[in-house]
């Protein structure tokens, strides 16, 4: 995309795509954060100064709200956030205009945002820390929140077709496994590790051309792909192999089975992609 941007230096859509990929890679440590944020801010400055495409500008504002606080520009991020109406507001208005099949389609698109927002809010509560890095909520409350993430996903995707959204199930089960491991609860630890591995495999192998079949999101595509520099299975395997809290279950055959399943998926799918939905 950088090579193409050199040919078309005023392509704001390319700028926001590159910036989004860089943000993902910087977040998971695949590239240096400072260089990535500098490049991202260059694109954002260009977009805010010259771009008149509202969709690109909305994506740029959302990205700036994620990046600016990391580089000391929190006040700017707040002002941008207050100026943004967002795709959700657009969809809310469309559902009051459309009728029939068009309204059903708009309602399903809105549900995509509502579901994702719910998961983002629950995750933000679950992982918020104080100045020392300790979680603000008790582990009992965090367990309740993580279980709600899982239950909500299972409710929305009754066909089991969570596809891209499998990443919520990976992270929730992974965190539950760690909490139970630190409590010395082998059964729950092993159960949630196996669940995390199952959904990591789904996340790494889903077809981006597929469409959801569950009734709330039926027909919505899994959509285009962005690379994240690693795969969910690779990351989970590395964590399982190195995290000391799992030492007490390493001799259990069920733990060995989780590692084998992860390695099997990695061998069959050495690279993987994850979806990032464009605002529509």
Secondary structure, DSSP 8 states (H G I E B T S, - for coil): -HHHHHHSTT-HHHHHHHHHHHHHHHHTTSS-HHHHHHHHHHHHHHHHHH---HHHHHHHHHHHHHHGGGGT-HHHHHHHHHH--HHHHHHHHHHHH--HHHHHHHHHHHHHHHHHHHHHHHHHHHH-B-TTS-BSS-HHHHHHHHHHHHHHHHHH-TTS--GGGHHHHHHHHHHHHHHHHHTT-HHHHHHHHHHHHHHHHHHHH--TT-B--STTTTT-B---EE--SS-HHHHHHHHHHH-GGGGGGTTSHHHHHHHHHHHHHHHH-SS--EE-----
